């Protein structure tokens, strides 16, 4: 056990060696990253509805949304936003586009809608730096960051350059998705980003005709993985036509169908995220390690 602990400490020291000093984003109190080990599990939909759920649960909170999924930006479509951001006259920073009370920034605002983003690593890193440092965020309690899927350069760059309050990992119950979700959670642990917990998306399908429940992708896989990793389970989100249709229309379910069970599921996830942030803050103040 001693050897294993020592090896983990050495790995953390190696990861931290030579890393840039983290610099907070001006105008932002806490950064929440929403990540997934693989694409297609509903990460962006979760990020959008998490941001709106945080505001729905506590209207006094100001929440922003940053689309860091450079190669597949979805936030402009889901938030029904288009156009180029204006520049502030005072500091020449980009002013986020706003909808549903949420200021948003995405690489999708800076390129043509259907233009493929075929960039090498340096261009990607430059774009991420621009999104992190050249946006005028004002008085945000939370900035929700929609990360690209996987565990690559973009994820490392973001975690190394800004302090992150915690990471939310999104997965379906499917075994192959859970394998990648585990890799994502382990990556955040290695770079000392608190894992707030796992969200199990597309957990169950309710037949609209007979209301029969079918676990298309399996059942409770993300909950079991959370137990295995020793992290929190933040909640289930069903596989529902309403979520897909509202996302495609640019009218996220939390704002367009606030009384629906689907919207309630996202609000419960948002509540669990806030609770976990409070636990992480308390544990850091006490000098202990939170789950």
Residue pairs with C-beta under 8 A, 6 or more apart in sequence:
11 190
12 190
12 192
15 190
15 191
16 192
19 160
20 160
20 161
22 160
22 161
22 162
22 163
23 161
23 162
24 162
24 163
25 31
25 132
25 133
25 137
25 143
25 162
26 137
27 136
27 137
27 138
27 139
27 140
28 64
28 137
28 140
28 142
28 143
29 140
29 141
29 142
30 141
30 142
30 143
30 165
30 277
31 142
31 143
31 145
31 162
31 163
31 164
31 165
32 50
32 142
32 143
32 144
32 145
32 164
32 165
32 166
32 167
32 168
32 196
32 273
32 277
33 144
33 145
33 147
33 158
33 159
33 164
33 166
33 167
33 168
33 193
34 43
34 46
34 47
34 50
34 144
34 145
34 146
34 147
34 167
34 168
34 170
35 43
35 147
35 149
35 155
35 167
35 168
35 169
35 170
35 184
35 188
36 43
36 147
36 149
36 169
36 170
36 171
36 177
36 180
36 181
36 184
37 149
37 150
37 151
37 169
37 171
37 177
37 179
37 180
37 181
37 182
37 183
37 184
38 149
38 150
38 176
38 177
38 180
38 181
39 72
39 149
39 150
41 149
41 170
41 171
41 172
41 177
41 181
41 201
41 202
42 170
42 172
42 201
42 202
42 237
43 146
43 147
43 149
43 170
44 67
44 69
44 74
44 75
44 78
44 146
45 74
45 78
45 201
45 243
45 247
45 252
46 168
46 170
46 199
46 201
46 237
46 266
46 269
47 65
47 75
47 144
47 145
47 146
48 65
48 75
48 78
48 79
48 146
48 247
48 252
49 252
49 253
49 254
49 263
49 266
50 144
50 168
50 266
50 269
50 270
50 273
51 63
51 64
51 65
51 102
51 142
51 144
52 63
52 100
52 102
52 252
52 254
52 255
52 266
53 254
53 263
53 266
53 267
53 269
53 270
53 271
54 61
54 63
54 142
54 144
54 270
54 273
54 274
55 61
55 62
55 63
55 101
55 102
56 254
56 255
56 258
56 263
56 267
56 270
57 267
57 270
57 271
57 274
58 274
61 141
61 142
62 138
62 139
62 140
62 141
62 142
63 102
63 140
63 141
63 142
63 143
63 144
64 96
64 102
64 103
64 104
64 105
64 137
64 140
64 142
64 143
64 144
65 75
65 79
65 102
65 103
65 104
65 105
65 143
65 144
65 146
66 104
66 105
66 106
66 131
66 132
66 135
66 143
66 144
66 145
66 146
67 73
67 74
67 75
67 76
67 104
67 105
67 106
67 107
67 108
67 131
67 146
68 128
68 131
68 145
68 146
68 147
68 148
68 154
68 158
69 75
69 146
69 147
69 148
69 149
70 107
70 117
70 119
70 124
70 127
70 128
70 148
70 154
71 117
71 148
72 148
73 106
73 107
73 108
74 108
74 146
75 81
75 104
75 106
75 108
75 146
76 82
76 104
76 106
76 108
76 109
76 113
77 108
77 247
77 248
77 250
78 247
78 250
78 252
79 99
79 100
79 102
79 104
79 250
79 252
80 99
80 249
80 250
80 251
81 97
81 99
81 104
81 106
81 109
81 250
82 109
82 113
83 97
83 109
84 109
84 110
85 94
85 95
85 96
85 97
85 105
85 109
85 110
85 135
86 94
86 95
87 93
87 94
87 95
88 94
88 95
88 136
91 136
93 134
93 135
93 136
94 105
94 134
94 135
94 136
95 136
96 103
96 104
96 105
96 135
96 136
96 137
97 103
97 104
97 105
97 109
98 104
100 252
100 255
103 137
103 138
103 140
105 131
105 135
106 131
107 117
107 127
107 131
110 127
111 117
119 127
121 153
124 153
124 154
125 153
125 154
125 157
128 154
128 157
128 158
129 157
129 161
132 158
132 161
132 162
137 143
145 158
147 154
147 155
147 158
148 154
148 155
149 180
150 180
150 184
151 183
151 184
151 187
155 187
156 191
158 164
159 188
159 191
159 193
160 191
164 193
164 194
165 194
165 277
165 280
166 193
166 194
166 195
166 196
166 273
166 276
166 277
166 280
167 184
167 185
167 188
167 193
167 194
167 195
167 196
168 196
168 197
168 198
168 199
168 234
168 273
169 181
169 184
169 185
169 188
169 195
169 197
169 198
169 199
170 181
170 198
170 199
170 201
171 177
171 178
171 180
171 181
171 198
171 199
171 200
171 201
171 221
171 222
171 225
172 200
172 201
172 202
172 203
172 217
172 218
172 221
172 222
173 200
173 202
173 203
173 215
173 217
173 218
173 219
173 220
173 221
173 222
174 217
174 218
174 221
175 218
175 221
177 217
177 221
178 221
178 222
178 225
181 198
181 222
181 225
182 225
182 228
182 229
185 195
185 198
185 229
185 231
186 229
188 194
188 195
189 195
194 276
194 280
194 290
195 229
195 231
196 231
196 232
196 234
196 273
196 276
196 277
196 280
197 226
197 231
197 232
197 233
197 234
197 272
197 273
197 276
198 222
198 223
198 225
198 226
198 229
198 231
198 232
198 233
198 234
199 222
199 234
199 235
199 236
199 237
199 269
200 220
200 221
200 222
200 223
200 233
200 235
200 236
200 237
201 237
201 239
202 216
202 217
202 237
202 238
202 239
203 215
203 217
203 219
203 222
203 236
203 237
203 238
203 239
204 213
204 214
204 215
204 219
204 236
204 238
204 239
205 213
205 214
205 215
205 216
205 238
205 239
205 240
206 212
206 213
206 238
206 240
207 213
207 214
208 241
216 239
217 239
222 233
223 233
226 232
226 233
227 233
230 291
231 291
232 272
232 276
232 291
234 269
234 272
234 273
234 276
235 265
235 268
235 269
235 272
236 265
237 243
237 262
237 265
237 266
237 269
238 261
238 262
238 265
240 262
242 253
242 257
242 260
242 262
243 253
243 262
246 252
246 253
246 256
246 257
247 253
249 256
253 260
253 262
253 263
253 266
254 263
254 266
254 267
257 263
276 290
279 290
279 291
280 290
282 290
283 289
283 290
284 290
